[in-house]
Amino acid sequence: MDKEHYQYSKMTQMEKAYHFTSIGENGKSIEKVVAFQQMNMLLYNLALADYDVENDDYDDNANSNNYDMSKVFATIFRIVRDFLEEYPHYHIYIEGNSPIKKRLYQRIIKGNLISLQNNYSILGVISSEAFEKFTPENEYNGFIIHKK
């Protein structure tokens, strides 16, 4: 995905995590964190959260509506690319924590499938025990992405 994205950097206080600032149309700034949480030897869950400065806490259920969704998701996929460059043997599991976010990930992967498939294998997760090669016509509960 070669779309406009935010500048991001690795977090020093959290292993395998990155942060960036979302700046909405109205100038509102929201600190975002993309963390990779180990699920098993090779599988890492991608978690996207807003950082609440006042409470010094992360909220992965936040719906910030900062009107910069395409730029945020372009940033997430850049971070995924960098993570898989650094750890090419890992797989990343992505699942939206709401039906809307699941559909959003599905739509973004589907819309960028040709460019993503050049470097990555993408699986659609049907259930905790079933997955298949991503097919744009099917709906999935999650996605597994790994470097070819």
Secondary structure, 3 states (H helix, E strand, C coil): CCCCCCCEEECCCCCCEEEEEEECCCCCEEEEEEEEEECCCCEEEEEEEEEECCCCEEECCCCCCCCCHHHHHHHHHHHHHHHHHHCCCCEEEECCCCHHHHHHHHHHHHHCHHHHHCCEEEEEEEECCEEEECCCCCCCCEEEEEEC
